[in-house]
Amino acid sequence: MNNTLKLIISIVLPQVAGGLGALVTISSVGSWYQTINKPSFTPPSWLFGPAWTTLYLLMGIAMFLIWKSDHSLKKTALWLFGIQLFLNGIWSPAFFGLESPILGLVVIVPLWVMILVCIKVFFPINKVAAYLMIPYLMWVSFATALNASIWYLN
């Protein structure tokens, strides 16, 4: 497969995963989510779409940089990326779809760990790919604190 096709797939795949999660989120943001207690550091709702779109783009570029490499860890790194993307994809149905902050925590904590593992495995393959995952780790760190606070307050 040529690199152009790998790049397109790499960018589209995380966006699709995010889009599927957004479908679940949209239905709850206007109803259940408005009725629960949230911490003072909750960002405005309009921020989540642009933030996640940007993060999914960075993730996709990171995936592409790993996929096009010839490193012996490439296959492992792509599997790890797939696992974290799966966890990312099920967080919205867990938190918003099932209206369960505790289930959201059950998903987001291993997601955070898998992002960290991806960064560690990506680093010897492609340092730029590892660095591109850091904003995602930071955002999920914040999201974990937000998720935990919502669980605690409700």
Long-range contacts (C-beta under 8 A, 24 or more apart in sequence): 3-64, 3-68, 6-64, 6-67, 6-68, 7-64, 10-60, 10-61, 10-63, 10-64, 10-67, 11-57, 11-60, 11-61, 11-64, 12-60, 13-60, 13-63, 13-85, 14-56, 14-57, 14-59, 14-60, 14-63, 14-85, 14-88, 15-53, 15-56, 15-57, 15-60, 17-56, 17-85, 17-88, 17-89, 18-52, 18-53, 18-56, 18-88, 18-89, 20-89, 20-92, 21-88, 21-89, 21-91, 21-92, 21-93, 22-49, 22-52, 22-92, 24-92, 24-93, 24-96, 24-97, 25-92, 25-96, 27-96, 27-97, 28-96, 28-97, 28-99, 29-96, 32-96, 32-99, 33-96, 36-101, 36-150, 36-153, 36-154, 37-150, 37-153, 37-154, 38-146, 38-149, 38-150, 38-153, 39-146, 39-149, 39-150, 39-153, 41-145, 41-146, 41-149, 42-146, 51-139, 54-135, 55-135, 55-136, 55-139, 58-132, 58-133, 58-135, 58-136, 59-85, 59-132, 59-133, 59-136, 61-129, 61-132, 62-122, 62-126, 62-128, 62-129, 62-130, 62-132, 62-133, 63-129, 65-125, 65-126, 65-128, 65-129, 65-132, 66-122, 66-125, 66-126, 66-129, 69-125, 69-126, 71-124, 71-125, 71-126, 73-121, 73-124, 73-125, 74-125, 76-121, 77-118, 77-121, 77-122, 77-125, 80-114, 80-117, 80-118, 80-121, 81-118, 83-114, 84-111, 84-114, 84-115, 84-117, 84-118, 87-111, 87-114, 95-147, 101-147, 101-150, 101-151, 101-154, 102-151, 104-147, 104-150, 104-151, 105-144, 105-147, 105-148, 105-151, 108-140, 108-143, 108-144, 108-147, 109-144, 111-140, 112-137, 112-140, 112-141, 112-144, 115-140
